[in-house]
Amino acid sequence: MPYISESIRLQGLQDRRRKLTDGQKKEIKEMYATGNWSLSKLGKEFGVSKKTILLIVNPVSADKAKKYCKENWREFQPTKEQRTKATREHRRYKQSLYLSGQLVREE
């Protein structure tokens, strides 16, 4: 029987794959545009890698990275066991958020 929480979308940083909120991304772009901040300094300030900052401030690099992943997606595929384990962990995480009241179903 599926969890109730499966059909509910995660918001913001509830999705553990996300490292930064949209507001933080906007702030990073503004800070970098001043010229007073390097990629490394911004990475340390926000607790992410230099590469993550680069992909935010430079859309050409982001497009290049997306293109590479699209062309080489087979290299990044997990095994069936890894995928099953990740799916189970994700469902349990969402269910725990739902039961604690942090994840609410919109009706």
N, C-alpha and C positions, 0 to 999 in steps of 0.2 A: 504494500500500500504506500503510495507516494506521500511525502510530507506536504502539509498545507503551504509551507513557505516556498516550495519550488516555483510557483508561478509569480512570486513577488520579486521585483527587481531590487537589487542592492543600490543604495544611495551613497554617493561620495566615497569616503574612505572606508565604508563598510566592505566595499569590494577590495579585498586584500591585494589584488594585482596592481591597484593604483597607488602611486607613491605621493602624488601631489593633487591638491584640489584645483579647480579651474581658477579660483582666486589667486592661489599661489603661482600658477603658471603665468597669469597676467602680471603679477608683481615681479616675477623673474624677468619677463620681457622688458618691463619698464626700467628695472634696475640695470639690466645689461645695456639698454639703449643709452644710459647716461655716460657710459664709458669708464665709470669708476670701479666697475666690478668685472673680474675675470670669470671664466667658466669654472675654474677650480674653487674660487672663493664662494661663488654662488652655490656650488655643489656642497661645500662644507656647511654653508649657512642653512640650507634646506635639508641636509642629510641625504643627499642623493649623489649619484656619480656625475662626473664631468660630462660623460656621454649623454646622460639624460638631459642635462642643461642644454647641451648643443642641439639636441633634437627639438627642444622647445623654442630656442631662439633662432634657429636656422631651418626654415622649412625645406630648403633644398636637401639638406642632410637627412631630414626626416623622410622625404620622398624617396631618396636613394636607399635608405634602410628598409622602407616598406617594399620597395621593388625587389631588393635582394631577398627578403623573406618570402615574397611571393614566388620568386623563381626557384628558390632552394628549400621549399617547405618540407620536402621529404626528409631532409637532414634534421629537422626539428621535431619530428613526430615521436611522441612517447610510445612505449610498448603498450600492449593491451592491458597488462597488469598495472602499469603506472597510471594509465588513464582511468581505470576502474577505481584505484585507490584514491586518486585526486578527486574524482566525482563523488565518492562516498564522503570524503573529508569535507568537501564543499557543501554538500547537502546537510551534513551534521552541523556545520558552522552556521548556515542559514537558519536551520531549525532552532539552534540555541539562541540566535538573535531574535527570532520570532517569539519564542517562549519567554524571553526576558523583556519583551515589549519594545525592543529597539527597532524591530522591523514590522511595519504595519501594512496590512492589506488595504489598498485603496478600492473603494466600492462606488 
